[in-house]
Each structure stands twice: as structure tokens, then as C-alpha cells.
């Protein structure tokens, strides 16, 4: 089973500990690693191959949810800005990466795509460490809806 489909199935069953909340277009989830605190993803439900596979209404809902999630992450983290990436090359199912970017990042990394970070040695998501931030983002999204 492809990764995004697997993660959505776990979210539906309440078995994905990284779920922030259910949104109109899918699931807001924390990233598996947290080298940038607040890194999260928006997973569509139902899963589709790409943004182009959504009709106009579903596409608008997904993009609005993406921006709403970014707003909540910015507010919860105090980050400088948000980066949004929809790639689909390695995992060919629609998903958006949302990366908060911080003024405190090393200069050489802050101006580069996050893919230049060391992902293999990044801090993994842990509920005891990152749960309060996950909950804060969820509260902000709930309050905004």
C-alpha cells in the first residue's frame, strides 16, 4: 500500500498519532521528523494522485486547508514564514509539506530548500516532546473554523 494511502487509512481508524485534526479536504498531520518544529503535512481524503486529479471544488478546498494549516503553524510557532511544497515524485499521491522557516536557522540553510537538511539524523516526532505543539495547532484550527 502506498505511504500516503497507508497514513490516511491509519488516520481514519484513529491509529495515526501524528494527526493534528481532520480538515474539510483531508488530514493535517505532523511530520515524521521535526528538524523544523511544526513541520507538517496535509493528506487528502480521499487520496488522489495529484492536485490536478481533483475537481475545482475539491481543489479549492484542499488549497484553502493548506493555507489555513499554514496560518495555524505560523501562529503556534512564531516562525518567520511558511514554505509549501507539493512534489509527488517519491510518493506519487497528493500531499503537501508545510515547513515553518525560522530566523534562527543557520544562514546557509535558511535560504535553501529544506531538502538540504540532514533528514536521516533529524529529530523524530515524539508525542511527549512535540505533542503540545500538535495540540496547539489543532486548537488554532478548531477556533478558526
N, C-alpha and C positions, 0 to 999 in steps of 0.2 A: 504494500500500500504506500503510495507517495506520502512524503512527510507532511505536507500541508493538510491533506485529507486525513491523515492519522491524527494530527493535532486538533482538527475541528471535531473529529469523532470523540476524542477524549474530552474536549470542552463540552460537547452536548451531553455526555454522560456524567459531568461534574468531576472528572478524573484528571483534569489538567490544572496543576497547582499554580501555573503562571497566569491563569485567566484574571484579567482586570475586571471585565464585565462584558455582557452581551450588548452589542450595539445594533442598530437597525440593519446594517449590512453584513454583520458578522461578529467576530470576536476580537476584542482588544486583549493582547497577551504581552507579558513581559518577555524580553529576550532571554535566551538560554544563558547568555553571558552578560555581565554588567560592567564592562570596562568604561562605559559612559553611563552613569547611573540614570535610570529612566529609559534606557533603550527598550523599545517595544515594537510590536508588530500588529498589523490589522489583517486578520484572516477572514476571507469572505465565507459566508454560509448562505447558500450552498457554494461549494468550491467550483471555480471555473478556471480555465487555462490562462486567461489574460483579461485585462480590463476591457479589451475590445470584444470579448465574448458576452459582456453584459449589455442589456438594452439600455436606452437612455435614462430611464428612471432608476434602475439599479446602479448604473454608473454614477449618476449624480449622488445617490445615497452613499455609495462607497467613498467617493471623494469628499463629501461633506463629513462623514465619520472620520476620515483620515485627518482632516483639518481640526475637528473637534478634539480628537485624541491628542494631536499636537499642541493645541491650546492648553489642555489639561496638564500635559507633561511640562510645558513651559512654566505654568503657574506652580506646579508641585515642586519643581527642581530649581527654579530661578536661573535656568540656562540662558545663555546669550541668544541662541536661535535654535531652530529645528531644521534638520535635513530629512527629506523624504525620498525614499528610493523604492521604485517598483522595478525589479530586474527580471526574475523568472528564468535566468539562464541555467542555473544549477538545479533549482526546484521549479519545474515548469508548470506551476499553479499560481494563480494570483495571490500575492501577499505584498504588503507594503512594510518596509523597515522605517521606523521613525527614530532618529538619532538626535538627542539633545546635544548641543555643542556648547562648550564651556570656555569662558575667558581664561580659566586656569589650566587648560590643556597646554602641553608643550607647543611652542610656536610652530615647530616643523610639522606637527600632527594636526593642529587646529585648522590649518589651511588646506589640508589634504583630505581626500575621501577616507572614511573610517576603515576601509578595507586595508589600509596601511598599518593599522594596529595589529598587535600580536594576538590573534583570535585563539590560537591553540593554548596560550598561557593566560588567557583572560579569566577574571573572577567569575565563577559560575553563579547563576541565580541561586540564592538560598532564601527561603521564606523568613528565617529568623533575622537575616540581615536586610533583605530587600522588601519584605512583606509590608512594612509600614509605608514605604513609597508606593507600592502597588495599591494599597488601600486608599491612600491619599488621592491618587489619580482616579480611582473608582468613585470616590466621594465627589470629586470635582465634576466628573462626567454625569453623575446622577443629579447633582444640583443644577447642572446646565440644561438638562433635558426637560 
